[in-house]
Amino acid sequence: MRTEKKCPHCAAWTTWEKQPNDRCGHCQELLDPVALKEKEGRDEKERVFKENDFFRVREEDNFLMVAVRKVGWVLHAIFAAITWAFLWFVTTFAG
């Protein structure tokens, strides 16, 4: 959906598609530089999270490490299922 926004740099009204990288049609400056910085920060946090995820199989992993990661993920899933079942049982039948 297109709307208009007043450019904070040249004070002219320009079309805005509500994207963080939208630019002014007159001066070519960013319409919302704060939103762009926030988006870059979220992208960086997501990249770091994916890098540090133990269960994600990486290209440089050998066969043993791939097996350890997959077995770890299965054990984690089993533990989570038992925990959820226990919590469901307690909350349902507690009265």
Secondary structure, DSSP 8 states (H G I E B T S, - for coil): --EEEE-TTT--EEEE-S-TT-B-TTT--BS-HHHHHHHHHHHHHHHHHHHH-TTS--TT--HHHHHHHHHHHHHHHHHHHHHHHHHHHHHHH--
